Amino acid sequence: MTPGINLAKKYKITHRVHEYAHNTSSASYGTEAAENLGLAETRVFKTLVLSLDGRELAVAVLPVSSMLNMKLAARAFGAKKAAMADKSEVERSTGYILGGVSPLGQKKRLRTAIDESATDYPTVYVSAGRRGLEIELAPEDLKKLTGGLYATLCQ
């Protein structure tokens, strides 16, 4: 079990765990998950850790089919500027390795924004905290467990 799965269990959140064989040569972990699980890329969400104004880390959760708009992300968090966080900062603050960063059960709980498109589906898929492992849950449960907010994050 990963910290993300344990968190969902602790709060008795309805969820399903999906595992697939991770291909180490895969160029995109999110696309790989969608393909292996037979899902539309709009329903599988990636977890990106951002640096806000160079002072604070935050999490953006968005469909793997989309590109994050840094201006919209900064606005969602009330910051002037957002940039991708350094790999070592990501791993140190979340406790997860890149490609397996879950928005759930992070070592240090970071402010989280979830792309509003998540509400288009009864359930969405996010990393469960390991490459090749996804957790399926309702968008509202994801929002509740992360203490997050919905925002427009993609153009």
Secondary structure, 3 states (H helix, E strand, C coil): CCHHHHHHHHCCCCEEEEECCCCCCCCCHHHHHHHHHCCCCCCEEEEEEEEECCCEEEEEEEECCCCECHHHHHHHCCCCCEEECCHHHHHHHHCCCCCCCCCCCCCCCCEEEEEHHHHHCCCEEEEEEECCEEEEECHHHHHHHHCCEEECCEC
